[in-house]
Amino acid sequence: MGLMLKGAYLAEDPQPDTQEDGEFRRARSTIRNWITPDGAAGPTGEGGFAAKPGRYHLFLAWNCPWAHRALLARHFKRLADDISVSFAAPRRTADGWVFEKDGEFADSVFGASALHEVYARVSPAYTGRVTVPVLWDLERNVAVSNESADIVRMLDRSFDGGLRLYPDDCTAEIDAWNERIYRNVNNGVYRAGFARTQEAYDRAVAEVFETLDRIEGQLGETRYLAGDAFTEADLRLFPTLARFDVAYHYAFKCNIRRLQDYPNLWAYARAIYQMPGVAETVRFDVYKQGYFSPSPLRNPLGIVPAGPAIDWSAPDGRG
Ligand SMILES: N[C@@H](CCC(=O)N[C@@H](CS)C(=O)NCC(=O)O)C(=O)O
């Protein structure tokens, strides 16, 4: 994976995310400003980003679960007409995330051929990873954020339409689930898949399934993670569930159980998938292409498996 050092893109990262102990550690996000209702500064970064329809753009990739969070927030906040999107092509190249000249993987803002060209506009000396999602301010022509958790929260807090994803009366439950699910599930599957030692893999895969087991128990008690209403915690879990059987089970060796082996979790995942508009945020074909990209460590020949066939449209039966 590549990195930008002082504005120049390096195809080989001199400090890869996998450490000497074999553990994968995700790099910290580098751009942490916030859209707010009136443009006042948010919890981190600088102010000057007022909530305004048509002012912002998201650079995404269908296969990236962190980008999926931002796409779901845009959907649930009914911002599809107000925030435009560009999708990078599914397979990362030596140039990192790339765009095509036209079609569904073109960049409609700058006509960039690679995402690192967009990051070069962040600042002339930008140093950091070149990741999706990126939230861009079209009015000031600057980046607002490249941290998906912040993007979900700021869209919820700054725009009034759609669902309230982080309601005041259950923030403690949402925060607790977010913390557990980020470490052990969202990032846990990557810690298993990118582990470079048996011990690092064993630790990560055990945590993935312990947490899924715990969620299975919770979903026997409540419809959603934090109670009766769909919240940010469910939004952040769903991208990992959507990719689980089609990608993580095989490509990342998360194969103790499949999502389909959990009665409550599988029904819950289908119920979310069948909520209006959610299926349009999902591209199983692209997940397979992306996660089975050629990789010297994981899939040297880049062959994409044919299965599994999964029926996401079966009734969820959760009432
Ligand atoms: N902290 C970021 C992480 C995003 C992230 O790691 N995205 C991956 C794709 S799934 C990426 O773009 N990686 C490219 C790289 O690290 O070179 C977030 O949650 O927004």
The ligand as a Gaussian input file, in Angstrom:
#p B3LYP/6-31G(d) Opt

LIG

0 1
 N       -9.676000       5.980000       9.303000
 C      -10.174000       5.784000       8.067000
 C       -9.703000       4.454000       7.467000
 C      -10.077000       4.378000       6.030000
 C       -9.300000       3.280000       5.311000
 O       -8.399000       2.665000       5.884000
 N       -9.666000       3.062000       4.046000
 C       -8.946000       2.062000       3.258000
 C       -9.877000       1.330000       2.328000
 S      -10.941000       0.189000       3.104000
 C       -7.966000       2.756000       2.357000
 O       -8.345000       3.663000       1.627000
 N       -6.715000       2.313000       2.395000
 C       -5.690000       2.773000       1.502000
 C       -4.333000       2.777000       2.154000
 O       -4.272000       2.644000       3.392000
 O       -3.372000       2.929000       1.432000
 C      -11.678000       5.861000       8.168000
 O      -12.312000       5.112000       8.935000
 O      -12.225000       6.700000       7.479000

